[in-house]
Amino acid sequence: MAEINKRVGLNIRKYREKKGWSQEQLAFEADLHRAYIGQIERAEKNIGLVNLQKIAKALDIDVIKLFG
């Protein structure tokens, strides 16, 4: 998978764990499926921009931080 997918997935995991949330909790907050969150964090799937924005909003961070 592309390096950007790995970076975004790791950043999602970092911010999720910083909040003390499980993948299931993040999925609930972002209105996404738990399995999808896991696949994104493991860089197994490409994430769409709309879903990236949902995750950033749920984590209460600017979407640009997920690319950092």
C-alpha positions as a Markdown table, in Angstrom:
| # | Residue | x | y | z |
|---|---|---|---|---|
| 1 | Met | 0.0 | 0.0 | 0.0 |
| 2 | Ala | 1.1 | 3.6 | -0.6 |
| 3 | Glu | 3.2 | 5.3 | 2.0 |
| 4 | Ile | 0.5 | 8.0 | 2.5 |
| 5 | Asn | -2.0 | 5.3 | 3.5 |
| 6 | Lys | 0.4 | 4.0 | 6.1 |
| 7 | Arg | 1.0 | 7.5 | 7.5 |
| 8 | Val | -2.7 | 8.4 | 7.6 |
| 9 | Gly | -3.5 | 5.1 | 9.2 |
| 10 | Leu | -0.8 | 5.5 | 11.9 |
| 11 | Asn | -2.0 | 9.1 | 12.6 |
| 12 | Ile | -5.6 | 8.0 | 13.0 |
| 13 | Arg | -4.5 | 5.3 | 15.4 |
| 14 | Lys | -2.3 | 7.8 | 17.3 |
| 15 | Tyr | -5.1 | 10.4 | 17.8 |
| 16 | Arg | -7.7 | 7.6 | 18.6 |
| 17 | Glu | -5.5 | 6.2 | 21.3 |
| 18 | Lys | -4.7 | 9.6 | 22.6 |
| 19 | Lys | -8.5 | 9.9 | 23.3 |
| 20 | Gly | -8.5 | 6.5 | 24.9 |
| 21 | Trp | -11.0 | 5.2 | 22.3 |
| 22 | Ser | -11.3 | 1.7 | 20.8 |
| 23 | Gln | -11.7 | 1.3 | 17.0 |
| 24 | Glu | -15.3 | 0.6 | 17.8 |
| 25 | Gln | -15.8 | 3.9 | 19.6 |
| 26 | Leu | -14.1 | 5.9 | 16.8 |
| 27 | Ala | -16.3 | 4.1 | 14.3 |
| 28 | Phe | -19.4 | 5.0 | 16.3 |
| 29 | Glu | -18.4 | 8.7 | 16.6 |
| 30 | Ala | -17.6 | 8.9 | 12.9 |
| 31 | Asp | -20.6 | 6.9 | 11.8 |
| 32 | Leu | -18.4 | 4.3 | 10.1 |
| 33 | His | -18.0 | 0.6 | 10.4 |
| 34 | Arg | -15.5 | -0.7 | 13.0 |
| 35 | Ala | -13.9 | -3.1 | 10.5 |
| 36 | Tyr | -13.3 | -0.1 | 8.1 |
| 37 | Ile | -11.5 | 1.8 | 10.8 |
| 38 | Gly | -9.2 | -1.2 | 11.4 |
| 39 | Gln | -8.5 | -1.5 | 7.7 |
| 40 | Ile | -7.6 | 2.2 | 7.4 |
| 41 | Glu | -5.3 | 2.0 | 10.4 |
| 42 | Arg | -3.5 | -1.0 | 8.9 |
| 43 | Ala | -3.3 | 0.7 | 5.5 |
| 44 | Glu | -5.4 | -2.1 | 3.9 |
| 45 | Lys | -7.9 | 0.3 | 2.2 |
| 46 | Asn | -7.7 | 3.7 | 0.6 |
| 47 | Ile | -9.8 | 6.2 | 2.5 |
| 48 | Gly | -12.1 | 8.6 | 0.8 |
| 49 | Leu | -12.0 | 12.3 | 1.6 |
| 50 | Val | -15.5 | 12.3 | 3.1 |
| 51 | Asn | -14.6 | 9.5 | 5.5 |
| 52 | Leu | -11.3 | 11.2 | 6.3 |
| 53 | Gln | -13.3 | 14.3 | 7.2 |
| 54 | Lys | -15.7 | 12.3 | 9.4 |
| 55 | Ile | -12.8 | 10.7 | 11.3 |
| 56 | Ala | -11.1 | 14.1 | 11.8 |
| 57 | Lys | -14.3 | 15.6 | 13.1 |
| 58 | Ala | -14.9 | 12.7 | 15.4 |
| 59 | Leu | -11.4 | 13.1 | 16.8 |
| 60 | Asp | -11.9 | 16.8 | 17.0 |
| 61 | Ile | -8.8 | 17.6 | 15.0 |
| 62 | Asp | -8.0 | 19.4 | 11.7 |
| 63 | Val | -8.0 | 16.9 | 8.8 |
| 64 | Ile | -4.5 | 18.1 | 7.8 |
| 65 | Lys | -3.1 | 16.6 | 11.1 |
| 66 | Leu | -3.9 | 13.2 | 9.7 |
| 67 | Phe | -1.4 | 13.7 | 6.9 |
| 68 | Gly | 1.5 | 14.8 | 9.3 |
